[in-house]
Amino acid sequence: MLPGTSDPDALPPVVDHGPRDNPRVALTFDADLTPWMQRQLEQGHVESYADLRTIEILEQEQVPATFFLTGMWVEQYPEVTGRLADNPRFELANHSYAHGAFTDDCYDLPQVPADEMYEDVARTFEIIEPYGGRQTRYFRFPGLCHDEQALRALAPLGLTVVDGDVISGDAFATGWEPVVQATLDQVQPGSVIVLHVTDETAPFTDAALPHILAGLAERGLEPVTLSELLDGGE
């Protein structure tokens, strides 16, 4: 059974942290890509939405992590996706196809129609599947925005919805120090830490990450994959 699998006849469970009695935390990284962002790439306004430096730090320090990938990002960066899948310390999760909103008021993101929500997420699982690696049935809504209608639409996919209790603020940050402070101020045993691996829209994640890792170590908190934190099976 894949980590995050749930009963398709019931509303998906929604989790934002793991057990509080174990000194482990999950570093999770969202890989966003929208049609607008893709046009920025095509027109040469942006060099990349793949933060390779952050990935390199995780690789070099042998840190487990869970990556929530949008389908468009996977299609744009197949080599990077393969690199993530090939790392036994990393696992892959779903972040929708094009980072659209699943509610009617979510950070000005374009809304996914209710009758297209299922297909949007199912399509992304299908795009990720051929890469292999440690795959999951975890799903993170863009903007962490969801309601009963969205949960009901996705229920047949048998997934687990993952929010997070530590919002790092790395998206659109103007420096690395506030990202570190926000993360370490909120973190506690069982935390799910929300970060990004999108470079241009989260330009200080790579600079913040070593300080976050040092702060976790000082607090005796061990990074693990999300499935390990939540005691999911392989």
C-alpha positions in Angstrom: 0.0 0.0 0.0 1.4 3.4 -0.9 1.9 5.9 1.9 -1.1 8.2 2.1 -3.6 5.7 0.7 -7.1 6.2 2.1 -10.6 4.8 1.7 -12.0 6.0 -1.7 -15.5 5.8 -0.3 -14.9 8.3 2.5 -13.7 11.9 2.5 -9.9 12.0 2.4 -8.2 12.5 5.7 -6.5 15.9 6.2 -3.3 16.0 8.2 -1.0 18.9 9.2 1.5 17.2 11.5 2.6 13.9 12.8 2.9 12.5 16.3 4.0 15.0 18.9 5.7 12.4 21.1 8.5 11.6 18.6 11.4 14.1 17.8 11.0 13.8 14.1 9.8 16.4 11.5 9.1 16.2 7.7 10.7 18.7 5.3 8.3 19.1 2.4 9.0 21.1 -0.8 6.4 22.3 -3.2 7.3 22.5 -6.9 4.9 24.9 -8.4 4.3 25.7 -12.1 1.4 27.6 -13.6 0.6 28.5 -17.2 1.7 32.1 -16.4 5.0 30.9 -15.0 5.6 28.7 -18.0 5.0 31.7 -20.3 7.7 33.6 -18.3 10.1 30.8 -19.0 9.2 30.7 -22.7 9.6 34.4 -23.1 13.0 34.4 -21.3 11.8 36.5 -18.4 12.8 33.8 -15.9 15.7 31.4 -16.1 14.3 28.6 -14.1 11.7 27.4 -11.6 13.8 24.5 -10.5 15.9 25.2 -7.4 18.8 22.9 -8.0 20.9 24.3 -5.2 18.3 23.3 -2.6 18.2 19.8 -4.0 22.0 19.7 -3.9 22.1 20.6 -0.2 19.6 17.9 0.6 21.7 15.4 -1.4 25.0 16.4 0.1 23.7 16.4 3.7 21.8 13.1 3.0 18.5 14.7 4.3 15.2 12.9 3.7 12.5 15.1 2.1 9.1 14.9 0.4 8.4 16.7 -2.8 4.9 17.8 -3.8 5.1 18.2 -7.6 2.7 19.9 -10.0 2.2 18.0 -13.2 3.4 21.0 -15.3 6.6 21.2 -13.3 7.3 17.5 -13.9 6.7 18.0 -17.6 9.0 21.0 -17.7 11.8 19.4 -15.7 11.8 15.6 -16.4 15.5 15.3 -15.7 15.1 16.9 -12.3 12.1 14.8 -11.5 14.1 11.7 -12.4 16.9 12.9 -10.1 14.4 13.2 -7.2 12.9 9.8 -7.9 16.3 8.1 -8.0 17.2 9.3 -4.5 16.1 6.7 -1.9 15.9 9.5 0.7 13.3 11.4 -1.3 9.6 10.6 -1.9 7.2 12.1 -4.4 3.7 13.5 -3.9 1.1 15.4 -5.8 0.5 19.2 -5.9 -2.1 19.4 -8.7 -1.5 19.8 -12.4 -1.1 23.6 -12.8 -1.4 25.0 -9.3 -4.9 26.2 -9.7 -7.3 26.9 -6.8 -9.7 24.3 -5.5 -11.8 26.9 -3.7 -13.2 30.2 -4.9 -10.9 32.4 -2.9 -7.3 31.3 -2.8 -4.5 33.9 -3.3 -5.9 35.0 -6.6 -5.0 31.6 -8.2 -7.2 30.7 -11.2 -9.9 28.3 -10.1 -10.2 24.7 -11.1 -13.9 24.0 -11.9 -15.5 21.5 -9.6 -16.1 19.0 -12.4 -12.4 19.0 -13.4 -10.9 18.6 -9.9 -10.7 14.8 -10.0 -9.1 14.7 -13.4 -6.6 17.4 -12.5 -5.2 15.4 -9.6 -5.6 12.0 -11.3 -3.6 13.3 -14.3 -0.8 14.4 -12.1 -0.5 11.1 -10.4 -0.3 9.5 -13.9 2.5 12.0 -14.9 4.5 11.2 -11.9 4.1 7.4 -11.9 6.5 6.5 -14.7 9.4 8.0 -12.7 9.3 5.4 -10.1 11.1 6.0 -6.8 9.3 6.3 -3.5 5.8 7.5 -4.6 2.9 8.3 -2.4 -0.8 9.1 -2.5 -0.2 12.3 -0.6 -1.8 15.4 -2.1 -1.3 19.1 -1.1 -3.8 21.6 -2.3 -2.3 24.8 -3.9 -2.3 27.5 -1.3 -3.5 24.9 1.2 -7.0 25.9 0.2 -9.7 23.3 0.4 -13.3 22.8 1.4 -15.7 19.9 1.6 -16.6 20.1 -2.1 -12.9 19.8 -3.1 -12.4 16.9 -0.7 -15.5 15.1 -1.9 -14.3 15.5 -5.6 -11.0 13.9 -4.8 -12.3 11.1 -2.5 -12.4 8.4 -5.2 -8.6 8.8 -5.7 -7.9 7.3 -2.3 -5.4 9.9 -1.2 -4.4 11.7 2.0 -4.4 15.5 2.1 -1.4 17.1 3.7 -1.3 20.7 4.8 1.5 21.7 7.3 1.9 23.3 10.7 5.1 25.2 9.8 4.7 27.7 7.1 8.2 28.9 6.3 7.3 31.9 4.3 10.0 31.2 1.7 7.6 31.9 -1.2 8.4 35.5 -2.3 10.7 36.0 0.6 13.1 39.0 0.4 15.8 37.4 2.5 16.8 34.1 4.1 16.8 35.2 7.7 13.0 35.6 8.1 12.5 32.1 6.5 14.8 30.6 9.1 13.2 32.4 12.0 9.6 31.6 10.9 10.5 27.9 10.6 12.3 27.5 13.8 9.8 29.6 15.8 7.0 27.3 14.7 8.6 23.9 14.6 8.0 21.2 17.2 8.1 17.4 17.3 5.9 16.0 14.5 5.9 19.2 12.4 5.3 19.2 8.7 7.5 22.0 7.3 6.3 23.7 4.1 9.0 25.0 1.8 9.4 25.4 -2.0 11.9 24.3 -4.6 11.0 26.8 -7.3 14.0 29.1 -7.4 12.6 32.3 -8.9 9.5 32.4 -6.7 11.3 31.2 -3.5 14.8 32.7 -4.1 16.2 32.3 -0.6 15.3 28.7 0.3 18.8 27.5 -0.6 20.4 30.1 1.7 17.9 29.4 4.5 18.1 25.6 4.4 21.5 25.0 6.1 20.4 27.3 9.0 17.1 25.4 9.3 18.9 22.1 9.3 21.3 23.4 12.0 18.4 24.7 14.1 16.6 21.4 13.9 19.7 19.6 15.0 20.1 22.0 18.0 16.5 21.1 19.0 17.1 17.4 18.7 14.7 17.1 15.8 15.4 14.6 13.0 14.2 15.1 9.4 12.4 12.1 7.9 10.2 11.6 4.9 6.5 12.4 5.3 5.5 8.8 5.2 8.0 7.9 7.9 6.7 10.8 10.0 3.1 9.7 9.6 4.0 6.0 10.0 2.9 5.2 6.4 3.9 1.9 4.8 6.0 1.4 1.8 
